[in-house]
Amino acid sequence: MTRVKVSREAATFVRNEVGYLRRRNIQAAQRFSETVRRARDVLRTFDEAGNVTHGLQIRGGLTLVVDTYLFDYIREDGVVNIIAVRHGRMLQLTPIVEDDITDGLAMDEFS
């Protein structure tokens, strides 16, 4: 299985989205948590599951679409680095990837 790491930016988005959804609709928060888990599981088993169609503007960047969320990532040395998570309706920004990958932060921490 491939190791999946998360950037600070992506981790912040996940935490904020869970908090936002919990305040409005607990079922929506649970669905989002399940979406994050599914994305992690897909990337662990098939790190090439993403596509370039959704416009991640960095070389080697891929985007995995799960439900209404997009998980932007790059693959380096057998590790998937999720550098941004966004809702499909959000504008896509070019993430800063220099040293922004949180070492050892696993997707499990967002469930």
Buried (B, 14 or more C-beta within 10 A) or exposed (E): EEBBBBBBBBBEBBEEBBEEBBEEEEEBBEBBBEBBBBBBBBBBEEBEBBEEEBEBEEEEBBBBBBBEBBBBBBBEEEBBBBBBBBEEEEEBEEBEBEEBBBEEBEBEEBE
